[in-house]
Amino acid sequence: MKKIIRVAALGGAVALALAACGSAPDEPGEATGGGDSTAAGADFTGCMVSDFGGFDDNSFNQSGLAGLERAETELGIGTKTAESTDAGQYTTNIDSMVQAGCDLIITVGFNLADATAASADADPDQHFALIDSGVDPARDNVKPLLFNTQEAAFLAGYVAAAVSQTGKVATFGGMQFPSVTIFMDGFYDGVQQYNEDNGAAVEVLGWDKDAQAGTFAETFELGGQGTAVSEALIAQGADVILPVAGPVAEETLAAAQAAGNVYVIGVDSDAFEQPKYAQYQGIILTSVLKGISSAVFDTIASTVDGSFSSEPYVGTLENDGVGLAPFHDLESSVPADVVTKVDELRQQIVSGDLVVESPSQN
């Protein structure tokens, strides 16, 4: 029997996403299209506009830029970027890329959806790709790059519950955006799955999936809010924390290290491998991965080859568009039977026998 983990009602945002979505590519890590992409790339300019977190956020902006830079190296394209430091710059930055003659403009993040849609309407021959969001209604010249991160976050929640010594784990977001709460939904459900499988009662602090309400730093920028939120969750007993807040994760890592006996789970990219977080490697349990870099590269490659499509790319566990990072230095802290169980759960999600849903999914 298929088991579905879901909330009772789906809001307008998910209705939009479901209407916009198509199938994900079978092999998202490989370039699509035919012909000599390197030769064609010499006359192609790929451009990117960041969210206000900037390209050094150790998160989705940085991952997107890595995909652009890979395309520059492997496909021989020209590149241009516009780094936003304030939300008021989105329209101006996108317009600057249009004026620069970009063949494809990739905008990073849910926050840029409205500005992207407006520019797409003003320049119907301009190709866009939008990370972590679609546009309403869909446009023929805008390709959404979407990720069902609740699937991978489910596995992270299961592991968090399994290794917790206090019986309390936590998650919080930067701001309450769908691309944030989708992580929190999956994490919450993973903890519930662990409780069901093991007759346990591990508590999730910071998020109530049914109510779609919880704790947010109200920023994605360093400034102390992440420290305050993290310290409060630790004071309540949380010994594993999933911060879905971009650069704010650094404040969670510092708070966890200062408290002792607290683990942190990264998002988007493998936090363990980020040089900026090297001093925290001993407390990074794992990370919920999004294949943003590969999705960006593949979208550029197909556009270079003349096969741009507005059909959404959707990253899943099945196509490796999302995933769970290794446990690295904490591998011995995760019991072998839990590792086996997590692999079984992954296979069940891939096969469709276990469906993990979120109001924010694609």
C-alpha positions as CSV (number, residue, x, y, z in Angstrom):
1,M,0.0,0.0,0.0
2,K,1.3,3.4,-0.9
3,K,1.9,5.6,2.1
4,I,1.4,9.4,1.7
5,I,2.7,11.9,4.1
6,R,0.9,15.2,3.5
7,V,-1.0,18.1,5.0
8,A,-4.8,18.1,4.5
9,A,-5.1,21.2,2.3
10,L,-3.0,22.6,-0.4
11,G,-2.8,26.4,-0.8
12,G,-2.8,28.5,-3.9
13,A,1.0,28.4,-4.1
14,V,1.2,24.7,-4.5
15,A,-1.7,24.7,-7.0
16,L,0.3,27.1,-9.1
17,A,3.4,24.9,-8.8
18,L,1.5,21.8,-9.7
19,A,0.0,23.4,-12.7
20,A,3.4,24.6,-13.9
21,C,5.4,21.5,-13.4
22,G,6.5,18.9,-15.9
23,S,8.7,15.8,-15.6
24,A,12.3,16.2,-14.4
25,P,15.1,15.1,-16.7
26,D,16.2,11.5,-16.1
27,E,19.9,12.6,-15.8
28,P,20.1,16.1,-14.5
29,G,23.8,16.1,-14.2
30,E,24.4,15.7,-18.0
31,A,24.1,18.4,-20.5
32,T,21.2,18.1,-22.9
33,G,20.8,18.9,-26.6
34,G,23.0,18.0,-29.5
35,G,25.7,19.6,-31.6
36,D,29.0,21.2,-30.6
37,S,28.1,23.2,-27.5
38,T,31.7,24.5,-27.1
39,A,31.7,26.1,-30.5
40,A,28.2,27.5,-30.1
41,G,29.1,28.8,-26.7
42,A,31.6,31.2,-28.1
43,D,28.7,33.4,-29.3
44,F,26.5,32.9,-26.2
45,T,26.3,35.0,-23.0
46,G,24.9,33.5,-19.9
47,C,23.9,35.9,-17.1
48,M,22.8,35.6,-13.5
49,V,21.2,38.0,-11.0
50,S,21.5,37.0,-7.3
51,D,19.1,37.4,-4.5
52,F,20.1,39.9,-1.8
53,G,22.2,37.3,0.0
54,G,24.9,37.7,-2.7
55,F,27.0,35.1,-4.4
56,D,29.1,34.2,-1.4
57,D,26.1,33.0,0.7
58,N,27.4,29.4,1.0
59,S,23.9,28.5,-0.2
60,F,21.7,28.8,-3.4
61,N,23.2,31.9,-4.8
62,Q,26.7,30.4,-4.6
63,S,25.5,27.1,-6.0
64,G,23.9,28.9,-9.0
65,L,27.0,30.8,-9.7
66,A,29.0,27.6,-9.7
67,G,26.8,26.2,-12.4
68,L,27.3,29.4,-14.5
69,E,31.1,29.3,-14.0
70,R,31.1,25.6,-15.0
71,A,29.3,26.5,-18.2
72,E,31.9,29.2,-18.9
73,T,34.7,26.7,-18.5
74,E,33.2,23.7,-20.3
75,L,31.0,25.3,-22.9
76,G,33.1,28.4,-23.6
77,I,30.3,30.8,-23.0
78,G,30.7,34.4,-21.9
79,T,29.2,35.3,-18.6
80,K,27.9,38.4,-16.8
81,T,26.5,38.7,-13.2
82,A,24.6,41.3,-11.2
83,E,24.8,40.9,-7.4
84,S,21.9,42.2,-5.5
85,T,22.5,43.5,-2.0
86,D,19.0,44.9,-1.5
87,A,15.5,43.7,-2.8
88,G,15.1,47.1,-4.5
89,Q,17.8,46.2,-6.9
90,Y,16.1,43.2,-8.5
91,T,14.4,45.0,-11.4
92,T,17.4,47.2,-12.2
93,N,19.8,44.3,-12.1
94,I,17.6,42.2,-14.4
95,D,17.2,45.1,-16.8
96,S,21.0,45.6,-16.9
97,M,21.4,42.0,-18.0
98,V,18.8,42.5,-20.7
99,Q,20.5,45.6,-21.9
100,A,23.9,43.7,-21.9
101,G,22.5,41.4,-24.6
102,C,22.4,38.2,-22.5
103,D,21.1,35.1,-24.3
104,L,19.9,33.5,-21.0
105,I,19.3,35.3,-17.7
106,I,19.1,33.2,-14.6
107,T,17.5,34.8,-11.6
108,V,18.2,33.2,-8.2
109,G,15.3,32.8,-5.8
110,F,11.7,33.1,-5.0
111,N,12.1,36.8,-4.3
112,L,12.9,37.6,-7.9
113,A,9.8,35.9,-9.3
114,D,7.8,39.1,-9.8
115,A,10.7,41.1,-11.3
116,T,11.5,38.1,-13.6
117,A,7.9,37.9,-14.8
118,A,7.7,41.6,-15.5
119,S,10.9,41.5,-17.5
120,A,9.8,38.4,-19.4
121,D,6.6,40.2,-20.4
122,A,8.5,43.3,-21.5
123,D,11.0,41.2,-23.5
124,P,9.2,38.1,-24.9
125,D,12.2,37.1,-27.0
126,Q,14.5,37.0,-23.9
127,H,15.1,33.6,-22.3
128,F,15.0,33.4,-18.5
129,A,15.5,30.6,-15.9
130,L,14.3,31.1,-12.3
131,I,15.7,29.2,-9.4
132,D,13.3,28.0,-6.7
133,S,10.1,29.4,-8.1
134,G,7.7,29.6,-11.1
135,V,5.9,32.6,-12.4
136,D,2.1,33.0,-12.4
137,P,0.9,32.5,-15.1
138,A,3.7,30.5,-16.7
139,R,5.6,32.2,-19.5
140,D,7.0,30.6,-22.6
141,N,10.3,32.4,-22.1
142,V,10.7,31.5,-18.3
143,K,12.0,28.1,-17.2
144,P,11.5,27.3,-13.5
145,L,14.3,25.3,-11.8
146,L,12.5,23.7,-8.9
147,F,13.5,21.2,-6.2
148,N,11.4,18.8,-4.1
149,T,13.7,19.2,-1.2
150,Q,11.1,17.8,1.2
151,E,12.1,14.4,0.1
152,A,15.7,14.7,1.1
153,A,14.8,16.7,4.2
154,F,12.6,13.8,5.3
155,L,15.7,11.6,5.4
156,A,17.6,14.3,7.4
157,G,14.7,14.5,9.9
158,Y,14.8,10.7,10.4
159,V,18.5,10.8,11.1
160,A,18.2,13.8,13.4
161,A,15.6,12.0,15.5
162,A,17.7,8.9,15.6
163,V,20.9,10.6,16.9
164,S,19.2,13.0,19.3
165,Q,20.1,12.4,22.9
166,T,17.6,14.9,24.4
167,G,14.5,13.8,22.4
168,K,14.2,17.3,20.9
169,V,15.4,18.5,17.5
170,A,14.7,21.8,15.8
171,T,14.4,23.7,12.5
172,F,13.9,27.4,11.7
173,G,13.9,29.5,8.6
174,G,15.2,32.8,7.4
175,M,11.9,34.0,6.2
176,Q,8.6,32.1,5.5
177,F,9.0,31.5,1.8
178,P,7.9,28.2,0.1
179,S,11.5,27.4,-0.8
180,V,12.3,27.6,2.9
181,T,9.3,25.8,4.5
182,I,9.6,22.9,2.1
183,F,12.7,21.9,3.9
184,M,11.0,22.3,7.3
185,D,8.0,20.2,6.2
186,G,10.2,17.3,5.1
187,F,12.3,17.5,8.2
188,Y,9.2,17.4,10.4
189,D,7.8,14.4,8.6
190,G,11.0,12.5,8.9
191,V,11.0,12.9,12.6
192,Q,7.4,11.7,12.7
193,Q,8.4,8.6,10.7
194,Y,11.2,7.8,13.1
195,N,8.7,8.1,16.0
196,E,6.3,5.8,14.3
197,D,8.9,3.2,13.4
198,N,10.5,3.2,16.8
199,G,7.7,4.0,19.3
200,A,9.5,7.2,20.1
201,A,8.3,10.7,20.9
202,V,11.1,12.9,19.5
203,E,9.8,16.5,19.5
204,V,10.3,19.0,16.7
205,L,10.9,22.6,17.9
206,G,10.5,25.5,15.6
207,W,8.0,24.2,13.1
208,D,4.4,22.9,13.1
209,K,3.7,21.4,9.7
210,D,0.0,21.1,10.1
211,A,-0.3,24.8,11.2
212,Q,2.4,25.9,8.8
213,A,3.7,28.1,11.6
214,G,7.1,28.3,13.3
215,T,10.3,30.1,14.0
216,F,12.0,32.5,11.6
217,A,15.0,34.7,11.9
218,E,13.3,37.2,9.5
219,T,16.5,37.6,7.6
220,F,19.0,35.7,5.5
221,E,21.8,38.0,6.6
222,L,24.3,37.8,9.5
223,G,23.4,40.2,12.2
224,G,22.7,38.2,15.4
225,Q,19.2,37.1,14.7
226,G,20.3,33.6,13.9
227,T,22.3,33.5,17.1
228,A,19.4,34.5,19.2
229,V,17.0,31.9,17.5
230,S,19.6,29.1,17.8
231,E,20.4,29.8,21.4
232,A,16.7,29.8,22.3
233,L,16.2,26.4,20.6
234,I,19.2,25.0,22.3
235,A,18.0,26.3,25.6
236,Q,14.7,24.4,25.0
237,G,16.7,21.2,24.6
238,A,17.3,20.9,20.9
239,D,20.5,19.0,20.1
240,V,20.1,18.8,16.3
241,I,19.2,21.9,14.4
242,L,18.3,22.4,10.7
243,P,18.7,26.2,9.9
244,V,17.1,27.0,6.5
245,A,18.4,30.5,6.4
246,G,21.4,30.8,4.0
247,P,24.4,32.6,5.6
248,V,22.6,32.7,8.9
249,A,23.6,29.0,9.3
250,E,27.0,30.3,10.4
251,E,25.5,31.8,13.5
252,T,23.7,28.4,14.2
253,L,27.0,26.6,13.9
254,A,28.8,29.0,16.2
255,A,26.0,28.7,18.8
256,A,26.0,24.9,18.6
257,Q,29.7,24.7,19.0
258,A,29.6,27.0,22.0
259,A,26.8,25.0,23.6
260,G,28.5,21.6,23.0
261,N,26.8,18.3,22.1
262,V,24.7,20.0,19.4
263,Y,24.7,19.0,15.8
264,V,23.8,21.1,12.7
265,I,22.4,20.1,9.4
266,G,23.2,22.2,6.3
267,V,21.1,23.0,3.3
268,D,21.5,23.4,-0.5
269,S,25.2,22.4,-0.6
270,D,27.4,20.2,1.6
271,A,28.2,22.4,4.5
272,F,31.0,20.1,5.6
273,E,32.9,21.0,2.3
274,Q,32.5,24.7,2.6
275,P,35.9,26.3,3.5
276,K,34.1,28.9,5.6
277,Y,32.7,26.2,7.9
278,A,35.9,24.2,8.3
279,Q,36.1,24.9,12.0
280,Y,32.6,23.4,12.5
281,Q,33.1,20.2,10.6
282,G,33.0,18.1,13.8
283,I,29.3,19.2,14.4
284,I,28.0,19.1,10.9
285,L,25.8,15.9,10.9
286,T,24.8,16.0,7.2
287,S,23.3,18.4,4.6
288,V,20.1,18.5,2.5
289,L,21.4,18.9,-1.0
290,K,19.9,20.7,-4.0
291,G,21.5,20.2,-7.4
292,I,21.2,23.8,-8.3
293,S,24.6,23.9,-10.0
294,S,23.8,21.0,-12.3
295,A,20.4,22.4,-13.1
296,V,21.9,25.7,-14.1
297,F,24.6,24.1,-16.2
298,D,22.1,21.8,-18.0
299,T,19.7,24.7,-18.7
300,I,22.5,26.8,-20.2
301,A,23.7,23.8,-22.3
302,S,20.3,23.2,-23.7
303,T,19.8,26.9,-24.5
304,V,23.2,27.0,-26.2
305,D,22.1,24.1,-28.4
306,G,18.9,25.9,-29.3
307,S,16.6,23.7,-27.3
308,F,15.4,26.1,-24.6
309,S,12.2,24.9,-23.0
310,S,9.9,26.6,-20.5
311,E,9.0,23.2,-19.0
312,P,10.0,23.2,-15.4
313,Y,13.0,21.2,-14.2
314,V,12.1,19.4,-11.0
315,G,14.9,18.0,-8.9
316,T,13.9,14.8,-6.9
317,L,15.5,11.9,-5.1
318,E,14.8,9.9,-8.2
319,N,16.8,12.0,-10.6
320,D,19.4,13.0,-8.0
321,G,18.2,16.6,-8.1
322,V,18.1,16.5,-4.3
323,G,19.9,14.3,-1.8
324,L,21.5,13.7,1.5
325,A,25.2,14.5,2.0
326,P,27.5,12.0,3.7
327,F,27.9,12.0,7.5
328,H,31.6,12.7,7.2
329,D,33.3,13.0,10.6
330,L,30.1,11.9,12.4
331,E,29.6,8.7,10.5
332,S,30.3,6.7,13.6
333,S,27.6,8.6,15.5
334,V,24.8,7.3,13.2
335,P,23.9,3.7,14.0
336,A,24.3,1.2,11.2
337,D,20.7,0.2,11.3
338,V,19.7,3.8,10.9
339,V,21.9,4.1,7.8
340,T,20.2,1.0,6.4
341,K,16.7,2.3,7.2
342,V,17.4,5.7,5.6
343,D,18.5,3.9,2.4
344,E,15.3,1.9,2.5
345,L,13.2,5.0,2.9
346,R,15.0,6.7,0.0
347,Q,14.2,3.7,-2.2
348,Q,10.6,3.8,-1.1
349,I,10.4,7.5,-2.0
350,V,12.0,6.9,-5.4
351,S,9.7,4.0,-6.2
352,G,6.6,6.0,-5.1
353,D,5.7,3.6,-2.3
354,L,6.3,6.5,0.2
355,V,5.2,10.0,-0.9
356,V,6.4,12.9,1.1
357,E,4.4,16.0,0.4
358,S,4.5,19.7,1.3
359,P,2.2,22.6,0.5
360,S,5.3,24.2,-1.0
361,Q,6.3,21.3,-3.3
362,N,6.5,21.4,-7.0
